[in-house]
Amino acid sequence: MMVGTWHIGMDNPLVHASVLLLLASFAFTLRMVRGRGISSRRFWIVASLNAIAYGTLVLLLLDPKSPIEHTRAATLLTEAPTAPATGFNAPIYLAPGIAEVDGLEATPLYALGQLPLKEPGLGKLKISGHGLSEAGWLEIPANVPVEWTAPAFTGIYDARWPRTVMVGESWHITGKYKAAADTNPDAIFTAELIDPAGNIVASKRLKSDQAFTLTARTKTAGPLLYRLKVTDRKGDTLSTETVPVFATRPKPTKLMVVQSAPSFEARHMLEWAARFGADLTVQTQISKDRYLTQSSKPDAPNQLSPFAPELLAAQDMLVIDGRSLTSLDAVSRVSLEEAVHAGLGVLVVADSNLIKSIDDMQGMLLAGFELKEVSAQNQSAAPRWPTAATEMPLPVLPFQIIPKDGTPLVISETGRVLNLMKTKGLGRVALSLVRQRHAWATSGDTALYAAYWSYIMAELARPTPHDRIVPPAENKIARVADKTTVCALGTTPNLMLEIKGTGAAHTFSPTTQLVPEQAGSPRSCAAFYPQTSGWYHARLLSESESTPLDKVYIYAHARKDWAAVDAQKRQAATAIRMAHTFNQEATPTSTQMGKAIPPFWLWLTFVITAALLWIERKLD
């Protein structure tokens, strides 16, 4: 029998009879008390005690029960516990990849998607460890509240670096180091980047949680393993991680230099082109209509006019000095402008001739470029660009380019724009105030000289559309047994990806068809799961081509590598899930009937009232 939310045990006829007998006894007792001739006040006290005593007996007979809701809770270990496993809510589950712990009754999960299948009525999930990744949380129902406290971690975290670099170009690795919690906050550490030969190529002193940037320049092509190490003042290693990069030589760019007179710059550019495989042609004007041709290719033919339309169409980039540009006839000017609008990149090296004629050039390639004269003392500057910086000053014209509707490519140490790029049709035009760049090479820093021209060509040269594998994000670390996505850009239909491990333990993976991210998108992706750590060779294939369209190397890290980076990412993903949990309450997953009033308190009440009634009788 239900009374509100309580269940009263009136289903048994014996209970009915017992209750009626108790009520009759209570009535008889009240009559007996009234016949004793006691005072009215004492009568009501005795009547109340009898009512309480008989009431407790009735409640004990009826045994009222109320519904009690229970929440089904479970614990998910995302790290193996380093201390004795206590305080966990049963049942306990181990996240994929977590080894079983002696003395701990826990169920290993081979995929996180198994948890909601094993616990369909889960009302609360307690997380022990650094939490789950973004992908991991997608497999846990969003309506399950989560309980989690972020543990501390130590090591190198927030690390970023390019996985694919160009030979001769500078590249950077950034990150932070978190020391142990009991470390002196003023302690000084040293972050070192070590090349494959074991040489320290860059170092930085830092404190805990302080960001660092290290710069390297790779001289050889191929898959290379650098190391990032953090040491203390004594030189003891506190943390070390593997930094894989795949260095590749840029595809040969067809570059032409047109100069009004012989120069040291052209000679050093020819040496640079021969060393790095660029296809460079230098056209030096020797008379009004004649040019002397020099080339990095020994069999290059002599060219009479560098501004013939068919010759410009064959080039990816043109470097021209101001005097040559201002002396062009109308036909050559038109040919050059049409070539730029068709995709040719042009770098104009400003000189006094160009400065004098800049206003007359506004209808040509330099339309929109504005110069502002600066102090004559500012005729030198230390050029800087995103991939390199130098303290060695070079001569510059005493002007500043106004960065209006353009992209600064090179600036000075004070922020003065020394090279500005603008888009013209499909091509790009840049104006440079920097002179005598060959001084870097003559001073011995040929790597910086090469890095400068590699950077300028990458920004200005004619874009050559081709199917290619897209480098992964700089903060993405591939791990053994994790899903590793490889994407490609291209218009060739039915692109395929083939991945081969380079170690003896690796095998060919099946050729995988790349799937477009969305209908009509030029970006398509495929995924694989590395089984062992090491290099994997990825080749982009098509049905119509016998040779690979592109190829890269991908490094799969062991599970223990970059542990702090992994912990940081999982903590960030789990914190986002926790923000959603704050608006939820634990969901009751089962209901049971429990004692509405504990029998102990009923019996205690009955004994006390019976004792008081016995004492009252003794007072007569």
C-alpha positions as CSV (number, residue, x, y, z in Angstrom):
1,M,0.0,0.0,0.0
2,M,1.5,3.4,-1.1
3,V,1.0,6.5,1.0
4,G,2.6,9.4,-0.9
5,T,6.1,8.0,-1.7
6,W,6.1,5.6,1.2
7,H,5.1,1.9,1.0
8,I,3.2,0.7,4.0
9,G,3.1,-3.1,4.7
10,M,-0.7,-3.6,5.0
11,D,-0.8,-6.4,2.5
12,N,-0.7,-9.2,5.1
13,P,-4.0,-9.8,7.1
14,L,-2.0,-10.6,10.2
15,V,-0.6,-7.1,10.1
16,H,-4.2,-5.7,10.0
17,A,-5.2,-7.8,13.0
18,S,-2.1,-6.8,15.0
19,V,-2.7,-3.1,14.3
20,L,-6.3,-3.3,15.4
21,L,-5.3,-5.2,18.5
22,L,-2.7,-2.5,19.4
23,L,-5.3,0.2,18.9
24,A,-7.8,-1.6,21.1
25,S,-5.1,-2.1,23.7
26,F,-4.2,1.6,23.5
27,A,-7.9,2.6,24.1
28,F,-8.2,0.2,27.0
29,T,-5.0,1.6,28.6
30,L,-6.2,5.2,28.3
31,R,-9.5,4.2,30.1
32,M,-7.5,2.5,32.9
33,V,-5.3,5.6,33.3
34,R,-8.4,7.9,33.5
35,G,-9.8,5.6,36.2
36,R,-6.8,6.1,38.5
37,G,-7.9,9.5,39.5
38,I,-4.8,11.4,38.7
39,S,-4.5,15.1,37.8
40,S,-5.5,16.3,34.3
41,R,-1.9,17.3,33.5
42,R,-0.4,14.0,34.6
43,F,-3.1,12.2,32.6
44,W,-2.2,14.0,29.4
45,I,1.6,13.2,29.9
46,V,0.8,9.5,30.5
47,A,-1.5,9.4,27.5
48,S,1.1,11.0,25.3
49,L,3.8,8.5,26.4
50,N,1.4,5.6,25.7
51,A,0.5,7.1,22.3
52,I,4.2,7.2,21.4
53,A,4.9,3.7,22.7
54,Y,1.9,2.2,20.8
55,G,2.8,4.3,17.7
56,T,6.3,3.0,17.5
57,L,4.9,-0.6,17.8
58,V,2.5,0.2,14.9
59,L,5.3,1.6,12.8
60,L,7.5,-1.5,13.5
61,L,4.6,-3.7,12.3
62,L,3.8,-1.6,9.2
63,D,7.5,-1.4,8.2
64,P,7.2,1.8,6.0
65,K,9.7,2.0,3.1
66,S,10.7,4.8,0.8
67,P,12.4,4.7,-2.6
68,I,16.2,5.3,-2.6
69,E,17.9,6.3,-5.8
70,H,21.4,5.0,-6.6
71,T,23.9,6.3,-9.1
72,R,26.0,3.8,-11.0
73,A,29.6,5.1,-10.8
74,A,32.7,3.8,-12.4
75,T,36.4,4.7,-12.5
76,L,38.5,5.0,-15.6
77,L,42.3,4.9,-15.2
78,T,44.0,6.8,-17.9
79,E,47.5,6.3,-16.3
80,A,48.8,3.3,-14.4
81,P,48.7,4.3,-10.7
82,T,52.2,4.9,-9.2
83,A,50.9,4.6,-5.6
84,P,48.7,1.8,-4.1
85,A,45.4,1.8,-5.9
86,T,42.9,3.0,-3.3
87,G,39.8,5.2,-3.2
88,F,38.6,4.1,-6.7
89,N,34.9,3.7,-7.4
90,A,34.2,0.1,-8.5
91,P,33.9,-1.0,-11.2
92,I,37.4,0.0,-12.4
93,Y,38.4,0.2,-16.1
94,L,41.8,0.6,-17.7
95,A,42.0,3.0,-20.8
96,P,43.4,1.5,-24.0
97,G,47.2,1.1,-23.7
98,I,47.3,1.0,-19.8
99,A,48.9,-2.1,-18.5
100,E,47.1,-4.2,-15.8
101,V,48.2,-3.4,-12.2
102,D,48.9,-6.1,-9.7
103,G,46.4,-6.2,-6.9
104,L,43.9,-4.1,-8.7
105,E,40.7,-5.7,-10.0
106,A,40.3,-3.7,-13.2
107,T,38.9,-4.5,-16.6
108,P,41.1,-3.4,-19.6
109,L,39.4,-1.6,-22.5
110,Y,40.7,-2.2,-26.0
111,A,38.7,0.8,-27.2
112,L,37.0,3.6,-25.3
113,G,33.8,2.8,-27.1
114,Q,33.5,-0.4,-25.0
115,L,32.9,1.6,-21.8
116,P,29.3,2.7,-22.6
117,L,28.6,-0.9,-23.8
118,K,29.8,-2.4,-20.5
119,E,28.1,0.3,-18.4
120,P,24.9,1.2,-20.2
121,G,23.4,2.7,-17.0
122,L,26.5,4.8,-16.1
123,G,25.5,7.8,-14.1
124,K,29.0,9.1,-13.1
125,L,32.5,8.6,-14.4
126,K,35.5,9.3,-12.3
127,I,38.7,9.9,-14.2
128,S,42.1,9.1,-12.7
129,G,45.1,10.5,-14.5
130,H,45.6,13.2,-17.2
131,G,42.2,12.4,-18.9
132,L,41.3,11.6,-22.4
133,S,42.1,13.2,-25.7
134,E,39.5,15.1,-27.8
135,A,38.9,12.0,-29.9
136,G,38.6,9.8,-26.8
137,W,35.9,12.0,-25.3
138,L,33.8,11.6,-28.4
139,E,33.4,8.0,-27.5
140,I,32.0,8.7,-24.0
141,P,28.3,9.7,-23.8
142,A,28.0,13.5,-23.4
143,N,25.3,13.1,-20.7
144,V,27.5,11.2,-18.3
145,P,28.9,13.6,-15.5
146,V,32.6,13.4,-15.0
147,E,34.6,13.8,-11.8
148,W,38.3,14.6,-12.3
149,T,41.2,16.5,-10.7
150,A,44.1,17.4,-12.9
151,P,47.4,15.9,-11.7
152,A,50.8,17.6,-12.0
153,F,53.2,16.7,-14.9
154,T,56.8,17.5,-15.6
155,G,58.8,17.7,-18.9
156,I,58.8,19.5,-22.2
157,Y,55.3,20.6,-23.3
158,D,53.6,22.9,-25.8
159,A,56.2,21.9,-28.4
160,R,55.8,23.0,-32.0
161,W,58.1,22.5,-35.0
162,P,57.7,21.9,-38.7
163,R,57.9,18.2,-39.7
164,T,59.1,19.1,-43.3
165,V,61.9,21.6,-43.8
166,M,63.9,22.8,-46.8
167,V,67.6,22.2,-47.0
168,G,69.4,25.5,-46.2
169,E,66.4,27.1,-44.6
170,S,66.1,28.0,-40.9
171,W,63.4,26.3,-38.9
172,H,62.3,26.8,-35.3
173,I,61.2,24.6,-32.4
174,T,59.3,26.3,-29.6
175,G,58.1,24.9,-26.3
176,K,58.1,25.1,-22.5
177,Y,59.6,23.1,-19.7
178,K,57.7,22.3,-16.5
179,A,59.8,21.4,-13.5
180,A,58.7,19.3,-10.6
181,A,56.4,20.9,-8.1
182,D,59.1,21.0,-5.4
183,T,61.7,22.8,-7.6
184,N,62.9,26.2,-6.7
185,P,60.8,28.6,-8.9
186,D,64.0,30.6,-9.6
187,A,65.9,27.6,-10.8
188,I,67.6,28.0,-14.2
189,F,67.5,25.3,-16.8
190,T,69.1,25.0,-20.3
191,A,67.2,23.7,-23.4
192,E,69.5,22.3,-26.1
193,L,68.8,21.3,-29.7
194,I,71.2,18.6,-30.8
195,D,71.6,17.6,-34.5
196,P,71.9,13.9,-35.7
197,A,75.7,14.2,-35.4
198,G,75.5,15.0,-31.7
199,N,76.4,18.7,-32.0
200,I,74.5,21.3,-30.1
201,V,73.1,23.7,-32.7
202,A,71.1,26.0,-30.4
203,S,70.5,26.5,-26.7
204,K,68.5,28.7,-24.4
205,R,68.5,29.3,-20.7
206,L,65.0,29.4,-19.1
207,K,62.9,28.9,-16.0
208,S,60.1,26.5,-15.4
209,D,57.1,27.2,-17.6
210,Q,59.0,29.8,-19.6
211,A,58.7,29.6,-23.4
212,F,61.8,29.0,-25.5
213,T,62.6,29.1,-29.2
214,L,65.5,27.3,-30.8
215,T,66.6,27.7,-34.4
216,A,68.4,25.2,-36.7
217,R,69.4,25.1,-40.3
218,T,69.5,21.7,-42.0
219,K,72.3,21.1,-44.5
220,T,71.5,17.6,-45.7
221,A,68.3,16.1,-47.2
222,G,66.4,13.1,-45.9
223,P,64.7,12.0,-42.7
224,L,66.7,13.3,-39.7
225,L,66.4,12.9,-35.9
226,Y,67.3,15.8,-33.8
227,R,67.1,15.7,-30.0
228,L,65.7,18.3,-27.6
229,K,67.3,18.1,-24.1
230,V,66.7,20.1,-20.9
231,T,69.5,20.1,-18.3
232,D,69.9,21.7,-14.9
233,R,72.8,23.9,-13.6
234,K,74.9,20.8,-12.9
235,G,74.5,19.5,-16.5
236,D,72.3,16.6,-15.5
237,T,69.6,15.7,-18.1
238,L,66.1,16.3,-16.8
239,S,64.2,15.6,-20.0
240,T,65.0,14.6,-23.5
241,E,62.8,14.1,-26.6
242,T,63.2,13.1,-30.2
243,V,62.6,15.8,-32.8
244,P,62.1,14.3,-36.3
245,V,62.3,16.4,-39.4
246,F,62.2,15.5,-43.1
247,A,64.6,17.8,-45.0
248,T,63.9,18.0,-48.7
249,R,65.5,20.0,-51.5
250,P,63.2,22.5,-53.1
251,K,62.1,21.6,-56.6
252,P,64.3,23.5,-59.1
253,T,63.0,27.0,-59.6
254,K,63.7,28.8,-62.9
255,L,65.1,32.1,-61.9
256,M,66.4,34.9,-64.1
257,V,68.4,37.9,-63.0
258,V,68.5,41.0,-65.2
259,Q,71.2,43.6,-64.3
260,S,72.4,46.7,-66.0
261,A,76.1,46.0,-65.2
262,P,78.2,43.1,-63.9
263,S,77.9,42.6,-60.1
264,F,79.3,40.5,-57.3
265,E,75.7,39.7,-56.4
266,A,75.2,37.8,-59.7
267,R,78.4,35.8,-59.2
268,H,77.5,34.6,-55.7
269,M,73.9,33.8,-56.9
270,L,75.4,31.6,-59.6
271,E,77.5,29.8,-57.0
272,W,74.4,29.4,-54.7
273,A,72.3,28.1,-57.6
274,A,74.9,25.5,-58.5
275,R,75.1,24.3,-54.9
276,F,71.4,24.1,-54.3
277,G,70.2,23.0,-57.7
278,A,68.4,26.1,-58.8
279,D,68.0,26.9,-62.5
280,L,69.5,30.4,-62.7
281,T,70.1,32.6,-65.7
282,V,71.9,35.9,-65.4
283,Q,71.3,38.4,-68.2
284,T,73.8,41.3,-68.0
285,Q,73.3,44.2,-70.4
286,I,76.4,45.0,-72.5
287,S,74.8,47.3,-75.1
288,K,71.4,48.8,-75.8
289,D,69.9,45.6,-77.3
290,R,72.4,42.9,-76.3
291,Y,72.8,40.9,-73.1
292,L,75.5,38.6,-71.9
293,T,74.0,35.3,-70.6
294,Q,75.4,33.3,-67.7
295,S,73.7,30.2,-66.4
296,S,74.0,27.6,-63.6
297,K,73.4,25.1,-66.4
298,P,76.4,24.8,-68.6
299,D,74.5,24.0,-71.8
300,A,72.1,27.0,-71.6
301,P,71.7,28.9,-74.9
302,N,72.6,32.6,-75.3
303,Q,69.6,34.9,-75.0
304,L,69.3,38.1,-77.0
305,S,66.4,39.7,-75.1
306,P,65.3,38.6,-71.6
307,F,61.9,40.1,-72.1
308,A,60.7,38.0,-74.9
309,P,57.2,36.7,-73.9
310,E,58.2,33.0,-74.4
311,L,61.3,33.4,-72.2
312,L,59.4,35.2,-69.4
313,A,56.7,32.5,-69.5
314,A,59.3,29.9,-68.9
315,Q,60.6,31.6,-65.8
316,D,59.3,31.3,-62.2
317,M,60.9,34.4,-60.9
318,L,62.7,37.5,-62.2
319,V,65.2,39.7,-60.2
320,I,65.8,43.1,-61.9
321,D,67.6,46.2,-60.7
322,G,66.0,49.6,-60.8
323,R,68.1,50.9,-63.7
324,S,67.2,48.0,-66.0
325,L,63.5,48.4,-65.1
326,T,63.4,52.2,-65.8
327,S,65.2,51.8,-69.1
328,L,62.7,49.2,-70.6
329,D,61.0,50.2,-73.8
330,A,57.3,50.1,-74.2
331,V,57.2,46.6,-75.7
332,S,59.3,45.1,-73.0
333,R,57.2,46.8,-70.3
334,V,54.0,45.3,-71.7
335,S,55.6,41.8,-72.0
336,L,56.8,42.0,-68.4
337,E,53.4,43.2,-67.1
338,E,51.6,40.4,-69.0
339,A,54.0,37.8,-67.6
340,V,53.4,39.0,-64.0
341,H,49.7,38.9,-64.4
342,A,50.1,35.3,-65.7
343,G,52.0,34.3,-62.6
344,L,55.6,35.4,-62.8
345,G,57.2,36.7,-59.6
346,V,59.3,39.8,-59.8
347,L,61.8,41.2,-57.2
348,V,62.8,44.8,-58.0
349,V,66.1,45.9,-56.4
350,A,65.8,49.6,-55.9
351,D,68.6,51.9,-56.8
352,S,69.1,55.7,-57.3
353,N,67.7,55.4,-60.9
354,L,64.5,53.9,-59.6
355,I,64.1,56.4,-56.8
356,K,64.3,59.3,-59.3
357,S,61.7,57.7,-61.5
358,I,59.4,56.2,-58.9
359,D,56.6,58.6,-59.7
360,D,56.8,57.7,-63.4
361,M,56.6,54.0,-62.6
362,Q,53.2,54.1,-60.8
363,G,51.4,53.0,-64.0
364,M,53.6,49.9,-64.2
365,L,54.5,47.1,-61.9
366,L,55.2,49.4,-59.0
367,A,51.7,50.9,-58.9
368,G,50.8,51.3,-55.2
369,F,54.3,51.3,-53.8
370,E,55.1,54.3,-51.7
371,L,58.5,55.4,-50.4
372,K,59.2,57.7,-47.5
373,E,62.7,59.3,-47.2
374,V,64.4,58.8,-43.9
375,S,67.5,60.2,-42.3
376,A,70.7,59.8,-44.3
377,Q,72.2,58.2,-41.3
378,N,69.8,55.2,-41.8
379,Q,71.7,53.8,-44.7
380,S,72.4,50.4,-43.1
381,A,70.1,47.8,-41.4
382,A,70.2,44.3,-40.1
383,P,67.6,42.4,-42.2
384,R,65.1,40.0,-40.6
385,W,62.5,37.7,-42.0
386,P,60.3,35.0,-40.4
387,T,62.8,32.2,-40.8
388,A,66.0,34.0,-39.9
389,A,67.5,37.1,-38.4
390,T,71.0,38.6,-38.5
391,E,72.9,41.2,-36.6
392,M,75.1,41.9,-39.6
393,P,74.1,45.3,-41.2
394,L,73.8,45.6,-44.9
395,P,73.6,48.8,-47.0
396,V,70.1,50.0,-47.6
397,L,68.7,53.0,-49.4
398,P,67.7,55.8,-47.0
399,F,64.0,55.3,-47.6
400,Q,61.2,53.4,-46.0
401,I,58.5,51.5,-47.9
402,I,55.0,52.3,-46.7
403,P,53.3,49.0,-46.0
404,K,50.0,49.9,-47.7
405,D,48.0,47.0,-49.1
406,G,51.1,44.8,-49.2
407,T,52.9,42.1,-47.2
408,P,56.3,43.0,-45.7
409,L,58.8,40.3,-46.5
410,V,61.9,41.7,-44.8
411,I,62.2,44.3,-42.0
412,S,65.0,45.9,-40.1
413,E,65.9,45.4,-36.4
414,T,63.8,48.5,-35.7
415,G,60.8,47.4,-37.7
416,R,61.5,49.4,-40.8
417,V,60.1,47.7,-43.9
418,L,62.9,46.8,-46.3
419,N,61.0,44.5,-48.7
420,L,57.3,44.8,-49.5
421,M,55.3,42.4,-51.7
422,K,52.1,43.1,-53.6
423,T,49.9,40.8,-55.7
424,K,49.4,41.6,-59.4
425,G,47.0,39.2,-61.1
426,L,48.3,35.7,-60.6
427,G,51.9,36.9,-59.9
428,R,53.6,38.9,-57.2
429,V,55.9,41.9,-57.2
430,A,58.2,42.9,-54.4
431,L,60.3,46.1,-54.0
432,S,63.6,45.7,-52.0
433,L,65.8,48.4,-50.5
434,V,68.5,45.9,-49.3
435,R,71.8,46.1,-51.2
436,Q,74.9,43.9,-51.3
437,R,73.4,40.8,-50.0
438,H,76.4,38.9,-51.1
439,A,78.3,40.4,-48.1
440,W,76.7,37.5,-46.1
441,A,78.5,35.0,-48.4
442,T,81.8,36.8,-48.5
443,S,81.8,37.0,-44.7
444,G,81.4,33.2,-44.5
445,D,77.7,32.9,-43.7
446,T,76.7,31.2,-46.9
447,A,73.9,29.4,-45.1
448,L,72.2,32.8,-44.3
449,Y,72.7,33.9,-47.9
450,A,71.0,30.7,-49.1
451,A,68.2,31.0,-46.6
452,Y,67.5,34.5,-47.8
453,W,67.1,33.5,-51.4
454,S,65.2,30.3,-50.5
455,Y,62.7,32.4,-48.5
456,I,62.3,35.1,-51.3
457,M,61.7,32.4,-53.9
458,A,59.2,30.6,-51.7
459,E,57.2,33.9,-51.4
460,L,57.5,35.3,-54.9
461,A,58.1,32.5,-57.4
462,R,55.3,31.4,-59.7
463,P,53.1,28.9,-57.9
464,T,53.3,25.5,-59.5
465,P,50.1,23.6,-58.8
466,H,50.8,19.9,-58.3
467,D,49.4,17.1,-56.2
468,R,51.2,17.0,-52.8
469,I,51.1,15.7,-49.3
470,V,50.2,18.3,-46.8
471,P,52.6,18.6,-43.8
472,P,51.0,17.9,-40.5
473,A,50.2,20.6,-37.9
474,E,53.4,21.7,-36.0
475,N,51.9,20.6,-32.7
476,K,50.7,17.2,-33.9
477,I,52.8,14.2,-32.7
478,A,52.1,10.8,-34.3
479,R,52.2,7.9,-31.8
480,V,52.3,4.1,-32.0
481,A,48.7,2.6,-32.2
482,D,47.1,6.0,-32.6
483,K,45.2,7.1,-35.6
484,T,47.5,9.1,-37.9
485,T,45.9,11.1,-40.6
486,V,47.7,11.9,-43.8
487,C,46.1,14.5,-46.2
488,A,47.0,15.6,-49.7
489,L,46.0,18.5,-51.9
490,G,45.4,17.9,-55.6
491,T,43.0,17.8,-58.4
492,T,44.0,14.4,-59.8
493,P,41.1,11.9,-59.4
494,N,41.4,8.7,-57.4
495,L,44.6,9.7,-55.4
496,M,46.0,6.8,-53.3
497,L,48.4,6.7,-50.4
498,E,51.0,4.0,-49.9
499,I,52.9,3.8,-46.6
500,K,56.0,1.7,-46.0
501,G,58.0,1.4,-42.8
502,T,61.7,1.9,-43.1
503,G,62.7,-0.6,-40.4
504,A,63.1,-4.3,-40.7
505,A,60.0,-4.9,-38.5
506,H,57.8,-2.7,-40.8
507,T,55.7,-4.0,-43.6
508,F,53.9,-2.4,-46.5
509,S,50.4,-1.1,-45.6
510,P,47.7,-1.7,-48.2
511,T,47.4,1.1,-50.7
512,T,44.6,3.4,-49.3
513,Q,42.2,5.5,-51.3
514,L,42.2,9.1,-50.2
515,V,38.7,10.4,-49.3
516,P,37.8,14.1,-50.0
517,E,37.0,16.0,-46.8
518,Q,33.9,17.3,-48.5
519,A,32.4,17.1,-52.0
520,G,34.5,19.0,-54.5
521,S,37.3,19.8,-52.0
522,P,40.9,19.5,-53.3
523,R,41.9,18.2,-49.9
524,S,41.6,14.4,-49.3
525,C,42.8,12.3,-46.4
526,A,43.5,8.7,-45.3
527,A,44.6,7.2,-42.0
528,F,46.9,4.5,-40.7
529,Y,47.8,3.1,-37.4
530,P,51.6,2.8,-36.8
531,Q,52.5,-0.5,-35.1
532,T,56.1,0.3,-34.2
533,S,58.0,3.5,-33.6
534,G,60.3,4.8,-36.4
535,W,60.1,6.3,-39.8
536,Y,57.3,5.6,-42.3
537,H,57.7,6.4,-46.0
538,A,54.4,7.9,-47.5
539,R,54.0,8.0,-51.3
540,L,51.2,9.8,-53.1
541,L,50.1,7.8,-56.1
542,S,47.6,8.0,-58.9
543,E,46.2,5.5,-61.3
544,S,47.5,7.4,-64.3
545,E,51.1,8.1,-63.1
546,S,53.7,5.4,-62.7
547,T,55.9,7.6,-60.5
548,P,54.8,9.0,-57.1
549,L,53.3,12.5,-57.3
550,D,54.9,13.3,-53.9
551,K,56.6,11.5,-51.0
552,V,57.4,12.4,-47.4
553,Y,58.6,10.7,-44.3
554,I,56.5,10.4,-41.2
555,Y,57.9,9.5,-37.8
556,A,55.8,7.5,-35.3
557,H,56.8,8.1,-31.7
558,A,56.8,5.5,-29.0
559,R,54.0,5.8,-26.4
560,K,56.4,7.1,-23.8
561,D,57.8,9.9,-26.0
562,W,56.6,13.5,-25.4
563,A,54.7,12.4,-22.3
564,A,54.3,16.0,-21.1
565,V,52.8,17.1,-24.4
566,D,50.4,14.2,-24.3
567,A,49.4,15.0,-20.7
568,Q,48.9,18.7,-21.6
569,K,46.7,18.0,-24.5
570,R,44.6,15.4,-22.6
571,Q,44.2,17.7,-19.7
572,A,43.0,20.5,-22.0
573,A,40.5,18.2,-23.6
574,T,39.3,16.9,-20.3
575,A,39.0,20.4,-18.8
576,I,36.7,21.3,-21.7
577,R,34.6,18.2,-20.9
578,M,34.6,19.2,-17.2
579,A,33.2,22.6,-18.1
580,H,30.2,20.8,-19.7
581,T,29.9,18.5,-16.6
582,F,29.6,21.5,-14.2
583,N,26.1,22.1,-15.5
584,Q,25.1,18.4,-14.9
585,E,24.1,16.4,-11.9
586,A,24.8,12.7,-11.4
587,T,22.0,10.8,-13.1
588,P,20.2,8.2,-10.9
589,T,20.6,4.8,-12.7
590,S,18.6,2.5,-10.2
591,T,15.9,2.8,-7.5
592,Q,15.5,0.5,-4.5
593,M,13.1,0.5,-1.6
594,G,14.8,1.3,1.7
595,K,13.7,1.7,5.4
596,A,11.8,5.0,5.7
597,I,12.6,5.1,9.4
598,P,15.6,3.1,10.8
599,P,14.2,0.4,13.2
600,F,17.0,1.2,15.7
601,W,15.4,4.6,16.4
602,L,11.9,3.1,16.7
603,W,13.0,0.5,19.2
604,L,15.0,3.1,21.2
605,T,11.9,5.4,21.3
606,F,9.8,2.5,22.5
607,V,12.2,1.5,25.3
608,I,12.5,5.1,26.5
609,T,8.7,5.6,26.6
610,A,8.2,2.2,28.3
611,A,10.8,3.1,30.9
612,L,9.2,6.5,31.6
613,L,5.7,4.8,32.0
614,W,7.2,2.2,34.4
615,I,8.7,5.0,36.5
616,E,5.4,6.9,36.5
617,R,3.6,3.8,37.9
618,K,6.3,3.5,40.6
619,L,5.5,7.0,41.8
620,D,2.0,6.0,42.9
